[in-house]
Amino acid sequence: MCLFTREEIKEKLNEASGNVQDSSNPTRIIFTPTSLNHYSIERFSEVYAQIHDGDFDTVVIVESQPGTHEKKLPMPSHKSFTTRFGEVPVNDKLRNELCDEDDDFFIDDEAFSKDLSLFDQLLFLQNQIDNFSVLSLQITDESPAIIKELSAALEEILASRNALLIFCCDIHHLGVEQFKTIKKQIKDGNIPGLMHSMNSGEVKMKGAGAFFAGLLIANKWNLNVQFSETKGEEIPISGYGKVQYQPVFG
């Protein structure tokens, strides 16, 4: 973890905010690198500049920890999470709702650690939103069945709520052609093709399960998904999904 100061983060967010487009269309989903460092801070700033104070009261942060525990979709039992910028309460009600939704959701701390991407994400959220609760969710089994189950539950429960979904994934580790194919599948709404990409097992990047879960939800919500420019395997990529309002004809 790079210890950027609050002033440094605010400066980066202010710089990025000048490039935000479609600010009237709410951002519902963010795809962000798994770790904050000097290579990724620009990508963090770009996506978090898309949100504003008052946009959300709940944030769900999803990240992959494959093979770390027998529970497939664990959520830490903490009542709050603390960064050097302060404390953020956990949305206990939402956590319990997910446990009631499906047997693979568990309140369990075995996959939790201080190295989770959760804490890097909170540093930016705490500079953009004043009052919010958070839910941390880990994917320890990235099988297609579990990813579909996860996306279906989040899509259904959060569809009409004032919630932001954050999916932590190192998209820049995808092959160039592989990423082009997936972006085309997203643009075309080619869900069978996207499912084939997920089922093939050829996507080896860190956070693959979180990435595909986010894409499936974005499709269900009919979001306009955009990614930052590809600049090589060493430069992280971020993305976001915005609400698309349908034109009203008189």
Residue pairs with C-beta under 8 A, 6 or more apart in sequence:
1 35
1 36
1 37
1 119
1 120
2 36
2 37
2 38
2 41
3 84
4 36
4 41
4 123
6 85
6 127
9 41
9 45
9 123
9 124
9 127
10 127
12 41
12 42
12 44
12 45
13 45
13 48
13 49
13 124
13 127
13 128
15 45
16 42
16 45
16 46
16 48
16 49
17 49
19 46
19 49
20 49
20 50
22 224
22 242
25 224
25 242
25 243
25 244
25 245
26 55
26 242
26 243
27 50
27 51
27 55
27 164
27 240
27 241
27 242
27 243
28 163
28 164
28 165
28 218
28 221
28 223
28 241
28 242
28 243
29 164
29 165
29 166
29 167
29 214
29 217
29 218
29 221
29 223
29 225
29 240
29 241
30 47
30 48
30 50
30 51
30 164
30 165
30 166
30 167
30 238
30 239
30 240
30 241
31 47
31 167
31 169
31 171
31 211
31 214
31 227
31 237
31 238
31 239
31 240
32 43
32 44
32 47
32 48
32 117
32 121
32 166
32 167
32 168
32 169
32 238
33 40
33 43
33 44
33 168
33 169
33 170
33 171
33 172
33 236
33 237
33 238
34 63
34 117
34 168
34 169
34 170
34 206
34 207
35 117
35 120
36 44
36 120
36 123
39 234
39 235
39 236
40 236
43 228
43 236
43 237
43 238
44 120
44 124
44 238
45 124
46 228
46 238
47 238
47 239
47 240
48 124
48 125
48 127
48 128
49 128
50 240
50 242
51 128
51 129
51 164
52 128
52 129
53 128
53 129
53 130
54 129
55 129
55 162
55 164
56 129
56 132
56 162
56 163
56 164
57 131
57 132
57 133
57 162
57 163
58 91
58 94
58 132
58 133
58 134
58 135
58 158
58 161
58 162
58 163
58 164
59 125
59 129
59 132
59 133
59 134
59 135
59 163
59 164
59 165
59 166
60 94
60 134
60 135
60 137
60 154
60 158
60 163
60 164
60 165
60 166
61 117
61 118
61 121
61 134
61 135
61 136
61 137
61 166
61 168
62 137
62 138
62 139
62 150
62 154
62 165
62 166
62 167
62 168
62 210
62 213
62 214
63 116
63 117
63 118
63 136
63 137
63 138
63 139
63 167
63 168
63 207
63 210
64 138
64 139
64 142
64 168
64 169
64 206
64 207
64 208
64 209
64 210
65 111
65 116
65 138
65 139
65 140
66 139
66 140
66 141
66 142
66 209
67 140
68 110
68 111
68 138
68 140
69 108
69 110
69 111
69 138
69 140
70 140
71 104
71 106
71 108
71 110
71 111
71 140
72 104
72 106
72 139
72 140
72 141
72 146
73 98
73 102
73 104
73 105
73 106
73 137
73 138
73 139
73 140
73 141
73 146
73 149
73 150
74 106
74 107
74 108
74 109
74 110
74 111
74 112
74 137
74 138
74 140
75 95
75 98
75 99
75 105
75 106
75 107
75 108
75 135
75 136
75 137
75 138
76 90
76 107
76 108
76 109
76 112
76 136
77 107
77 108
77 109
78 90
78 109
78 112
78 136
79 89
79 90
79 92
80 87
80 88
80 89
80 90
81 87
81 88
81 90
81 118
81 119
81 122
81 134
81 136
82 88
83 119
83 122
83 123
83 126
84 123
85 122
85 123
85 126
85 127
86 126
88 122
88 125
88 126
88 132
88 133
88 134
89 133
89 134
90 133
90 134
90 135
90 136
91 133
91 134
91 135
94 133
94 135
94 157
95 107
95 135
97 157
98 105
98 135
98 137
98 153
98 157
99 105
99 106
99 107
101 153
101 156
101 157
102 149
102 153
104 141
104 146
104 149
105 153
111 138
111 140
112 136
112 138
116 136
116 138
117 168
118 134
118 136
121 166
121 168
122 134
125 132
125 134
137 150
139 146
139 147
139 150
139 209
139 210
139 213
142 208
142 209
144 195
144 198
144 199
146 209
147 198
147 209
147 212
147 213
147 216
148 216
150 209
150 213
151 212
151 213
151 214
151 216
151 217
151 220
154 165
154 213
154 217
155 216
155 217
155 220
155 221
158 165
159 220
159 221
165 214
165 217
167 207
167 210
167 211
167 213
167 214
168 207
168 210
169 205
169 206
169 207
169 208
169 210
169 211
169 214
170 205
170 206
170 207
170 236
171 179
171 205
171 211
171 227
171 236
171 237
171 238
171 239
172 205
172 230
172 232
172 233
172 234
172 235
172 236
172 237
173 204
173 205
173 206
173 233
174 182
174 203
174 205
176 230
178 197
178 202
178 203
179 230
179 237
181 193
181 197
182 194
182 197
182 215
183 227
184 190
185 191
185 193
185 194
185 197
186 194
186 215
186 218
186 219
186 225
189 219
191 216
191 219
194 212
194 215
194 216
194 219
197 203
197 212
198 208
198 212
203 211
203 212
205 211
214 241
215 225
218 225
218 241
221 241
221 243
222 244
223 241
223 242
223 243
223 244
224 241
224 242
224 243
224 244
225 239
225 240
225 241
226 239
226 240
226 241
226 242
227 237
227 238
227 239
228 237
228 238
228 239
230 237
